[in-house]
Amino acid sequence: MGHLQSNPKVIDGDNEDRDNRMATYLLTWNPSRFHWDDIEHEAKQLKGGRVVALQWSCGNNRHIEAGDRVFMLKQGRESRGLIASGWVTKGSFKDQHWKDEAGRGSQRAWYVTFEADVLSSTPLIPRSLLDGEPFNEVYWNTQLQAFRSTPQSLEH
């Protein structure tokens, strides 16, 4: 499928301006808390050249903006590691809480929408390798839904 890296895209202005304002965030997914039914299908679509836009919870983070870079860490007991990367197309916004899929409650949660450029149901970089260089600059043992990191830490 490829490895996770940053490929600059022009959102507004030139790449130099974009690099100076772009933030990088880590999103998390724990299969024991949320069953992602169509991850295999979405990964195949992306591999086939289709655009895959994903809406994902970002905890209480209200600062993620369109054009920011995101990576997704699969958590849990088995098969942990980085499984996705992409570019935010819609910054932090509120919507129905993901635990309330039936729409019966009034709970709201913060989300972002991002266009995946890499997606796999199995880790492309296993969690065990993330403690070594160059990834050891990032705190990987987080329960946060989205936290900001330095682009250099995640783009190697």
N, CA and C atoms as an extended XYZ file, in Angstrom:
468
Properties=species:S:1:pos:R:3:atomname:S:1:resname:S:1:resid:I:1 pbc="F F F"
N         0.818       -1.183        0.000 N   MET     1
C         0.000        0.000        0.000 CA  MET     1
C         0.857        1.239        0.000 C   MET     1
N         2.009        1.188        0.574 N   GLY     2
C         2.848        2.368        0.634 CA  GLY     2
C         3.158        2.715        2.063 C   GLY     2
N         4.013        3.678        2.204 N   HIS     3
C         4.356        4.097        3.560 CA  HIS     3
C         3.748        5.460        3.834 C   HIS     3
N         3.691        5.793        5.105 N   LEU     4
C         3.086        7.046        5.514 CA  LEU     4
C         4.100        8.156        5.396 C   LEU     4
N         3.805        9.128        4.594 N   GLN     5
C         4.673       10.287        4.476 CA  GLN     5
C         3.847       11.474        4.042 C   GLN     5
N         4.445       12.616        4.104 N   SER     6
C         3.751       13.839        3.731 CA  SER     6
C         4.106       14.209        2.306 C   SER     6
N         3.110       14.427        1.492 N   ASN     7
C         3.299       14.937        0.140 CA  ASN     7
C         2.586       16.265        0.072 C   ASN     7
N         3.344       17.382        0.017 N   PRO     8
C         2.689       18.694        0.059 CA  PRO     8
C         1.657       18.856       -1.053 C   PRO     8
N         0.509       19.397       -0.679 N   LYS     9
C        -0.541       19.746       -1.626 CA  LYS     9
C        -0.799       21.231       -1.472 C   LYS     9
N        -1.129       21.877       -2.542 N   VAL    10
C        -1.461       23.291       -2.460 CA  VAL    10
C        -2.932       23.403       -2.083 C   VAL    10
N        -3.206       24.053       -0.964 N   ILE    11
C        -4.582       24.306       -0.554 CA  ILE    11
C        -4.933       25.745       -0.926 C   ILE    11
N        -4.234       26.704       -0.356 N   ASP    12
C        -4.359       28.114       -0.698 CA  ASP    12
C        -2.952       28.684       -0.686 C   ASP    12
N        -2.561       29.357       -1.711 N   GLY    13
C        -1.227       29.938       -1.740 CA  GLY    13
C        -0.185       28.914       -2.158 C   GLY    13
N         1.066       29.261       -1.934 N   ASP    14
C         2.127       28.353       -2.352 CA  ASP    14
C         2.474       27.387       -1.232 C   ASP    14
N         3.273       26.364       -1.552 N   ASN    15
C         3.625       25.332       -0.589 CA  ASN    15
C         4.375       25.890        0.612 C   ASN    15
N         5.207       26.901        0.414 N   GLU    16
C         5.972       27.451        1.531 CA  GLU    16
C         5.045       28.051        2.581 C   GLU    16
N         4.039       28.819        2.145 N   ASP    17
C         3.078       29.389        3.078 CA  ASP    17
C         2.301       28.293        3.789 C   ASP    17
N         1.924       27.267        3.076 N   ARG    18
C         1.143       26.178        3.632 CA  ARG    18
C         1.957       25.424        4.674 C   ARG    18
N         3.223       25.143        4.395 N   ASP    19
C         4.067       24.416        5.340 CA  ASP    19
C         4.236       25.183        6.636 C   ASP    19
N         4.252       26.522        6.574 N   ASN    20
C         4.426       27.327        7.766 CA  ASN    20
C         3.192       27.316        8.666 C   ASN    20
N         2.015       27.047        8.132 N   ARG    21
C         0.815       27.072        8.957 CA  ARG    21
C         0.220       25.685        9.199 C   ARG    21
N         0.682       24.660        8.506 N   MET    22
C         0.127       23.326        8.636 CA  MET    22
C         0.479       22.713        9.983 C   MET    22
N        -0.503       22.137       10.617 N   ALA    23
C        -0.298       21.377       11.839 CA  ALA    23
C        -0.492       19.900       11.502 C   ALA    23
N         0.070       19.049       12.311 N   THR    24
C        -0.074       17.611       12.141 CA  THR    24
C        -0.726       17.037       13.384 C   THR    24
N        -1.756       16.209       13.190 N   TYR    25
C        -2.505       15.643       14.306 CA  TYR    25
C        -2.548       14.129       14.203 C   TYR    25
N        -2.617       13.503       15.353 N   LEU    26
C        -2.761       12.056       15.437 CA  LEU    26
C        -4.180       11.732       15.883 C   LEU    26
N        -4.910       11.000       15.046 N   LEU    27
C        -6.241       10.511       15.385 CA  LEU    27
C        -6.091        9.070       15.854 C   LEU    27
N        -7.022        8.590       16.660 N   THR    28
C        -6.907        7.220       17.166 CA  THR    28
C        -8.164        6.424       16.853 C   THR    28
N        -7.967        5.108       16.725 N   TRP    29
C        -9.069        4.173       16.530 CA  TRP    29
C        -8.809        2.943       17.381 C   TRP    29
N        -9.764        2.594       18.216 N   ASN    30
C        -9.677        1.388       19.023 CA  ASN    30
C       -10.830        0.477       18.613 C   ASN    30
N       -10.531       -0.642       17.935 N   PRO    31
C       -11.596       -1.536       17.459 CA  PRO    31
C       -12.497       -2.081       18.566 C   PRO    31
N       -12.013       -2.120       19.806 N   SER    32
C       -12.867       -2.614       20.889 CA  SER    32
C       -13.902       -1.566       21.302 C   SER    32
N       -13.699       -0.316       20.905 N   ARG    33
C       -14.657        0.749       21.237 CA  ARG    33
C       -15.548        1.115       20.050 C   ARG    33
N       -15.063        0.905       18.835 N   PHE    34
C       -15.823        1.263       17.648 CA  PHE    34
C       -15.493        0.274       16.537 C   PHE    34
N       -16.511       -0.445       16.037 N   HIS    35
C       -16.295       -1.408       14.963 CA  HIS    35
C       -16.417       -0.688       13.619 C   HIS    35
N       -15.325       -0.662       12.876 N   TRP    36
C       -15.264        0.020       11.577 CA  TRP    36
C       -15.611       -1.005       10.509 C   TRP    36
N       -16.872       -1.119       10.189 N   ASP    37
C       -17.380       -2.173        9.308 CA  ASP    37
C       -16.783       -2.168        7.910 C   ASP    37
N       -16.549       -0.981        7.352 N   ASP    38
C       -16.168       -0.926        5.937 CA  ASP    38
C       -14.731       -0.472        5.691 C   ASP    38
N       -13.837       -0.664        6.649 N   ILE    39
C       -12.452       -0.246        6.450 CA  ILE    39
C       -11.803       -0.984        5.278 C   ILE    39
N       -12.064       -2.288        5.150 N   GLU    40
C       -11.481       -3.056        4.043 CA  GLU    40
C       -11.963       -2.520        2.696 C   GLU    40
N       -13.254       -2.250        2.601 N   HIS    41
C       -13.836       -1.715        1.366 CA  HIS    41
C       -13.250       -0.344        1.036 C   HIS    41
N       -13.140        0.515        2.047 N   GLU    42
C       -12.590        1.854        1.826 CA  GLU    42
C       -11.121        1.790        1.427 C   GLU    42
N       -10.353        0.881        2.025 N   ALA    43
C        -8.944        0.723        1.663 CA  ALA    43
C        -8.817        0.257        0.203 C   ALA    43
N        -9.690       -0.646       -0.220 N   LYS    44
C        -9.669       -1.115       -1.616 CA  LYS    44
C       -10.045        0.009       -2.577 C   LYS    44
N       -11.033        0.819       -2.192 N   GLN    45
C       -11.419        1.955       -3.030 CA  GLN    45
C       -10.244        2.910       -3.211 C   GLN    45
N        -9.560        3.221       -2.122 N   LEU    46
C        -8.424        4.129       -2.185 CA  LEU    46
C        -7.316        3.549       -3.054 C   LEU    46
N        -7.030        2.282       -2.867 N   LYS    47
C        -5.989        1.624       -3.669 CA  LYS    47
C        -6.363        1.635       -5.149 C   LYS    47
N        -7.664        1.594       -5.446 N   GLY    48
C        -8.151        1.627       -6.824 CA  GLY    48
C        -8.219        3.020       -7.419 C   GLY    48
N        -7.770        4.017       -6.661 N   GLY    49
C        -7.725        5.375       -7.189 CA  GLY    49
C        -8.905        6.253       -6.846 C   GLY    49
N        -9.825        5.749       -6.048 N   ARG    50
C       -10.979        6.559       -5.659 CA  ARG    50
C       -10.653        7.428       -4.459 C   ARG    50
N       -11.361        8.525       -4.330 N   VAL    51
C       -11.221        9.418       -3.184 CA  VAL    51
C       -11.980        8.801       -2.013 C   VAL    51
N       -11.328        8.730       -0.877 N   VAL    52
C       -11.966        8.225        0.339 CA  VAL    52
C       -11.937        9.339        1.379 C   VAL    52
N       -13.110        9.903        1.638 N   ALA    53
C       -13.251       10.952        2.650 CA  ALA    53
C       -13.828       10.322        3.906 C   ALA    53
N       -13.184       10.570        5.027 N   LEU    54
C       -13.598        9.985        6.295 CA  LEU    54
C       -13.921       11.080        7.302 C   LEU    54
N       -15.009       10.902        8.026 N   GLN    55
C       -15.324       11.776        9.157 CA  GLN    55
C       -14.873       11.040       10.395 C   GLN    55
N       -14.058       11.703       11.246 N   TRP    56
C       -13.510       11.023       12.415 CA  TRP    56
C       -13.557       11.923       13.629 C   TRP    56
N       -13.821       11.320       14.769 N   SER    57
C       -13.852       12.057       16.024 CA  SER    57
C       -12.468       12.602       16.354 C   SER    57
N       -12.433       13.821       16.848 N   CYS    58
C       -11.161       14.439       17.232 CA  CYS    58
C       -11.177       14.847       18.699 C   CYS    58
N       -11.935       14.103       19.512 N   GLY    59
C       -12.009       14.392       20.940 CA  GLY    59
C       -12.598       15.771       21.165 C   GLY    59
N       -11.931       16.573       21.964 N   ASN    60
C       -12.375       17.945       22.223 CA  ASN    60
C       -11.540       18.961       21.461 C   ASN    60
N       -10.783       18.506       20.489 N   ASN    61
C        -9.895       19.394       19.748 CA  ASN    61
C       -10.707       20.252       18.776 C   ASN    61
N       -10.667       21.544       19.002 N   ARG    62
C       -11.418       22.487       18.179 CA  ARG    62
C       -10.513       23.288       17.255 C   ARG    62
N        -9.251       22.918       17.173 N   HIS    63
C        -8.265       23.731       16.458 CA  HIS    63
C        -7.800       23.129       15.134 C   HIS    63
N        -8.291       21.976       14.766 N   ILE    64
C        -7.879       21.347       13.518 CA  ILE    64
C        -8.528       22.094       12.361 C   ILE    64
N        -7.735       22.424       11.346 N   GLU    65
C        -8.211       23.219       10.221 CA  GLU    65
C        -8.040       22.470        8.905 C   GLU    65
N        -8.815       22.872        7.916 N   ALA    66
C        -8.642       22.327        6.566 CA  ALA    66
C        -7.207       22.580        6.142 C   ALA    66
N        -6.596       21.569        5.541 N   GLY    67
C        -5.207       21.662        5.110 CA  GLY    67
C        -4.227       21.047        6.085 C   GLY    67
N        -4.668       20.767        7.334 N   ASP    68
C        -3.784       20.118        8.298 CA  ASP    68
C        -3.594       18.658        7.919 C   ASP    68
N        -2.508       18.087        8.402 N   ARG    69
C        -2.153       16.694        8.132 CA  ARG    69
C        -2.641       15.837        9.291 C   ARG    69
N        -3.188       14.655        9.001 N   VAL    70
C        -3.586       13.721       10.048 CA  VAL    70
C        -3.016       12.336        9.767 C   VAL    70
N        -2.708       11.655       10.852 N   PHE    71
C        -2.303       10.251       10.827 CA  PHE    71
C        -3.223        9.524       11.786 C   PHE    71
N        -3.486        8.240       11.518 N   MET    72
C        -4.371        7.482       12.391 CA  MET    72
C        -3.631        6.306       13.001 C   MET    72
N        -3.749        6.212       14.331 N   LEU    73
C        -3.125        5.148       15.100 CA  LEU    73
C        -4.196        4.156       15.523 C   LEU    73
N        -4.013        2.902       15.129 N   LYS    74
C        -4.901        1.827       15.577 CA  LYS    74
C        -4.416        1.392       16.952 C   LYS    74
N        -5.318        1.429       17.932 N   GLN    75
C        -4.984        1.034       19.291 CA  GLN    75
C        -5.661       -0.280       19.628 C   GLN    75
N        -5.522       -0.705       20.860 N   GLY    76
C        -6.152       -1.945       21.293 CA  GLY    76
C        -5.111       -2.965       21.691 C   GLY    76
N        -5.519       -4.218       21.732 N   ARG    77
C        -4.642       -5.288       22.208 CA  ARG    77
C        -3.747       -5.865       21.105 C   ARG    77
N        -4.277       -5.965       19.908 N   GLU    78
C        -3.525       -6.614       18.832 CA  GLU    78
C        -3.445       -5.728       17.603 C   GLU    78
N        -2.440       -5.965       16.808 N   SER    79
C        -2.296       -5.299       15.508 CA  SER    79
C        -2.362       -3.781       15.620 C   SER    79
N        -1.562       -3.230       16.546 N   ARG    80
C        -1.558       -1.782       16.764 CA  ARG    80
C        -0.517       -1.120       15.867 C   ARG    80
N        -0.769        0.138       15.520 N   GLY    81
C         0.185        0.908       14.734 CA  GLY    81
C        -0.510        1.905       13.830 C   GLY    81
N         0.282        2.572       12.993 N   LEU    82
C        -0.259        3.565       12.064 CA  LEU    82
C        -0.938        2.879       10.890 C   LEU    82
N        -2.188        3.267       10.635 N   ILE    83
C        -2.958        2.628        9.566 CA  ILE    83
C        -3.425        3.588        8.483 C   ILE    83
N        -3.297        4.893        8.730 N   ALA    84
C        -3.833        5.842        7.750 CA  ALA    84
C        -3.149        7.189        7.869 C   ALA    84
N        -3.229        7.923        6.777 N   SER    85
C        -2.821        9.323        6.770 CA  SER    85
C        -3.715       10.052        5.782 C   SER    85
N        -3.765       11.356        5.928 N   GLY    86
C        -4.591       12.133        5.020 CA  GLY    86
C        -4.496       13.619        5.290 C   GLY    86
N        -5.309       14.365        4.557 N   TRP    87
C        -5.351       15.823        4.639 CA  TRP    87
C        -6.752       16.242        5.047 C   TRP    87
N        -6.838       17.097        6.035 N   VAL    88
C        -8.129       17.569        6.535 CA  VAL    88
C        -8.791       18.446        5.471 C   VAL    88
N       -10.047       18.132        5.165 N   THR    89
C       -10.814       18.914        4.208 CA  THR    89
C       -11.886       19.761        4.899 C   THR    89
N       -12.251       19.370        6.122 N   LYS    90
C       -13.194       20.153        6.930 CA  LYS    90
C       -12.688       20.114        8.369 C   LYS    90
N       -12.312       21.284        8.871 N   GLY    91
C       -11.773       21.390       10.222 CA  GLY    91
C       -12.800       21.049       11.288 C   GLY    91
N       -12.378       21.107       12.530 N   SER    92
C       -13.196       20.717       13.685 CA  SER    92
C       -14.622       21.258       13.596 C   SER    92
N       -15.586       20.352       13.752 N   PHE    93
C       -16.999       20.724       13.746 CA  PHE    93
C       -17.764       19.748       14.636 C   PHE    93
N       -18.921       20.184       15.102 N   LYS    94
C       -19.752       19.334       15.957 CA  LYS    94
C       -20.800       18.605       15.127 C   LYS    94
N       -21.055       17.355       15.548 N   ASP    95
C       -22.073       16.532       14.913 CA  ASP    95
C       -22.555       15.533       15.964 C   ASP    95
N       -23.510       14.699       15.569 N   GLN    96
C       -24.045       13.680       16.468 CA  GLN    96
C       -22.916       12.784       16.971 C   GLN    96
N       -22.942       12.448       18.249 N   HIS    97
C       -21.894       11.620       18.850 CA  HIS    97
C       -21.887       10.232       18.218 C   HIS    97
N       -20.696        9.694       17.960 N   TRP    98
C       -20.560        8.396       17.300 CA  TRP    98
C       -21.120        7.248       18.128 C   TRP    98
N       -21.238        7.412       19.433 N   LYS    99
C       -21.832        6.366       20.276 CA  LYS    99
C       -23.357        6.387       20.184 C   LYS    99
N       -23.901        7.400       19.545 N   ASP   100
C       -25.338        7.587       19.440 CA  ASP   100
C       -25.775        7.454       17.981 C   ASP   100
N       -25.362        6.349       17.350 N   GLU   101
C       -25.615        6.170       15.920 CA  GLU   101
C       -27.094        6.106       15.568 C   GLU   101
N       -27.932        5.707       16.515 N   ALA   102
C       -29.358        5.620       16.241 CA  ALA   102
C       -30.017        6.998       16.230 C   ALA   102
N       -29.299        8.002       16.732 N   GLY   103
C       -29.825        9.357       16.700 CA  GLY   103
C       -30.881        9.647       17.739 C   GLY   103
N       -30.946        8.844       18.791 N   ARG   104
C       -31.986        9.017       19.804 CA  ARG   104
C       -31.615       10.027       20.879 C   ARG   104
N       -30.338       10.256       21.070 N   GLY   105
C       -29.907       11.168       22.123 CA  GLY   105
C       -29.545       12.530       21.565 C   GLY   105
N       -29.100       13.368       22.462 N   SER   106
C       -28.726       14.712       22.031 CA  SER   106
C       -27.232       14.953       22.203 C   SER   106
N       -26.471       13.883       22.388 N   GLN   107
C       -25.034       14.045       22.548 CA  GLN   107
C       -24.391       14.510       21.246 C   GLN   107
N       -23.403       15.396       21.387 N   ARG   108
C       -22.673       15.908       20.241 CA  ARG   108
C       -21.196       15.626       20.474 C   ARG   108
N       -20.433       15.552       19.400 N   ALA   109
C       -18.994       15.315       19.491 CA  ALA   109
C       -18.293       16.148       18.429 C   ALA   109
N       -16.994       16.354       18.622 N   TRP   110
C       -16.175       17.085       17.652 CA  TRP   110
C       -15.602       16.108       16.637 C   TRP   110
N       -15.617       16.523       15.370 N   TYR   111
C       -15.130       15.699       14.262 CA  TYR   111
C       -14.284       16.533       13.308 C   TYR   111
N       -13.568       15.831       12.452 N   VAL   112
C       -12.947       16.416       11.272 CA  VAL   112
C       -13.295       15.507       10.104 C   VAL   112
N       -13.234       16.046        8.913 N   THR   113
C       -13.330       15.234        7.708 CA  THR   113
C       -11.978       15.303        7.038 C   THR   113
N       -11.454       14.147        6.643 N   PHE   114
C       -10.174       14.134        5.943 CA  PHE   114
C       -10.225       13.202        4.757 C   PHE   114
N        -9.416       13.535        3.772 N   GLU   115
C        -9.278       12.726        2.571 CA  GLU   115
C        -8.043       11.856        2.772 C   GLU   115
N        -8.255       10.556        2.834 N   ALA   116
C        -7.150        9.629        3.080 CA  ALA   116
C        -6.248        9.543        1.856 C   ALA   116
N        -4.946        9.499        2.101 N   ASP   117
C        -4.020        9.194        1.018 CA  ASP   117
C        -3.389        7.822        1.225 C   ASP   117
N        -3.520        7.294        2.431 N   VAL   118
C        -3.101        5.934        2.759 CA  VAL   118
C        -4.113        5.386        3.747 C   VAL   118
N        -4.542        4.129        3.551 N   LEU   119
C        -5.484        3.496        4.473 CA  LEU   119
C        -5.305        1.989        4.403 C   LEU   119
N        -5.186        1.367        5.559 N   SER   120
C        -5.031       -0.083        5.641 CA  SER   120
C        -5.667       -0.562        6.940 C   SER   120
N        -6.263       -1.740        6.922 N   SER   121
C        -6.840       -2.279        8.154 CA  SER   121
C        -5.760       -2.847        9.074 C   SER   121
N        -4.621       -3.141        8.509 N   THR   122
C        -3.487       -3.617        9.313 CA  THR   122
C        -2.407       -2.548        9.310 C   THR   122
N        -1.678       -2.430       10.398 N   PRO   123
C        -0.686       -1.361       10.505 CA  PRO   123
C         0.375       -1.391        9.410 C   PRO   123
N         0.627       -0.220        8.865 N   LEU   124
C         1.712       -0.045        7.903 CA  LEU   124
C         3.024        0.170        8.652 C   LEU   124
N         2.932        0.772        9.820 N   ILE   125
C         4.068        0.888       10.727 CA  ILE   125
C         3.579        0.356       12.070 C   ILE   125
N         4.047       -0.837       12.461 N   PRO   126
C         3.594       -1.430       13.717 CA  PRO   126
C         3.959       -0.563       14.920 C   PRO   126
N         3.143       -0.648       15.953 N   ARG   127
C         3.351        0.135       17.170 CA  ARG   127
C         4.740       -0.108       17.765 C   ARG   127
N         5.239       -1.322       17.664 N   SER   128
C         6.546       -1.654       18.238 CA  SER   128
C         7.683       -0.844       17.612 C   SER   128
N         7.524       -0.425       16.362 N   LEU   129
C         8.565        0.354       15.695 CA  LEU   129
C         8.466        1.850       15.999 C   LEU   129
N         7.350        2.282       16.543 N   LEU   130
C         7.142        3.711       16.765 CA  LEU   130
C         7.938        4.269       17.941 C   LEU   130
N         8.490        3.398       18.772 N   ASP   131
C         9.309        3.864       19.892 CA  ASP   131
C        10.737        4.165       19.465 C   ASP   131
N        11.121        3.732       18.260 N   GLY   132
C        12.463        3.987       17.751 CA  GLY   132
C        12.507        5.231       16.882 C   GLY   132
N        13.723        5.624       16.531 N   GLU   133
C        13.892        6.791       15.663 CA  GLU   133
C        13.345        6.488       14.285 C   GLU   133
N        12.786        7.432       13.604 N   PRO   134
C        12.632        8.841       13.947 CA  PRO   134
C        11.322        9.144       14.667 C   PRO   134
N        10.556        8.112       14.998 N   PHE   135
C         9.207        8.307       15.537 CA  PHE   135
C         9.161        8.544       17.040 C   PHE   135
N        10.273        8.380       17.735 N   ASN   136
C        10.262        8.451       19.197 CA  ASN   136
C        10.052        9.863       19.742 C   ASN   136
N         9.926       10.853       18.877 N   GLU   137
C         9.623       12.214       19.325 CA  GLU   137
C         8.140       12.396       19.650 C   GLU   137
N         7.318       11.423       19.280 N   VAL   138
C         5.878       11.501       19.496 CA  VAL   138
C         5.506       10.621       20.681 C   VAL   138
N         4.592       11.101       21.525 N   TYR   139
C         4.068       10.296       22.629 CA  TYR   139
C         2.927        9.442       22.085 C   TYR   139
N         3.157        8.145       21.942 N   TRP   140
C         2.211        7.245       21.286 CA  TRP   140
C         1.202        6.617       22.245 C   TRP   140
N         1.473        6.613       23.540 N   ASN   141
C         0.588        5.956       24.502 CA  ASN   141
C        -0.493        6.910       24.984 C   ASN   141
N        -1.281        7.391       24.068 N   THR   142
C        -2.298        8.385       24.388 CA  THR   142
C        -3.696        7.799       24.267 C   THR   142
N        -4.581        8.305       25.072 N   GLN   143
C        -5.999        7.984       24.944 CA  GLN   143
C        -6.751        9.125       24.288 C   GLN   143
N        -6.044       10.212       23.997 N   LEU   144
C        -6.668       11.360       23.351 CA  LEU   144
C        -7.122       10.988       21.951 C   LEU   144
N        -8.183       11.597       21.497 N   GLN   145
C        -8.676       11.354       20.150 CA  GLN   145
C        -7.841       12.064       19.096 C   GLN   145
N        -7.314       13.229       19.412 N   ALA   146
C        -6.506       13.966       18.437 CA  ALA   146
C        -5.590       14.907       19.195 C   ALA   146
N        -4.304       14.816       18.928 N   PHE   147
C        -3.386       15.775       19.518 CA  PHE   147
C        -2.393       16.211       18.469 C   PHE   147
N        -1.868       17.401       18.662 N   ARG   148
C        -0.961       17.998       17.691 CA  ARG   148
C         0.445       17.474       17.896 C   ARG   148
N         1.122       17.229       16.795 N   SER   149
C         2.504       16.791       16.828 CA  SER   149
C         3.281       17.635       15.841 C   SER   149
N         4.584       17.511       15.883 N   THR   150
C         5.390       18.223       14.898 CA  THR   150
C         5.372       17.434       13.601 C   THR   150
N         5.236       18.093       12.462 N   PRO   151
C         5.206       17.383       11.191 CA  PRO   151
C         6.457       16.522       10.971 C   PRO   151
N         7.602       16.990       11.419 N   GLN   152
C         8.845       16.266       11.184 CA  GLN   152
C         8.828       14.899       11.864 C   GLN   152
N         8.160       14.768       13.003 N   SER   153
C         8.128       13.523       13.740 CA  SER   153
C         7.382       12.437       12.987 C   SER   153
N         6.336       12.799       12.262 N   LEU   154
C         5.468       11.823       11.630 CA  LEU   154
C         5.736       11.609       10.151 C   LEU   154
N         6.575       12.429        9.548 N   GLU   155
C         6.705       12.400        8.100 CA  GLU   155
C         7.933       11.649        7.589 C   GLU   155
N         8.627       10.955        8.432 N   HIS   156
C         9.821       10.230        7.981 CA  HIS   156
C         9.467        8.955        7.288 C   HIS   156
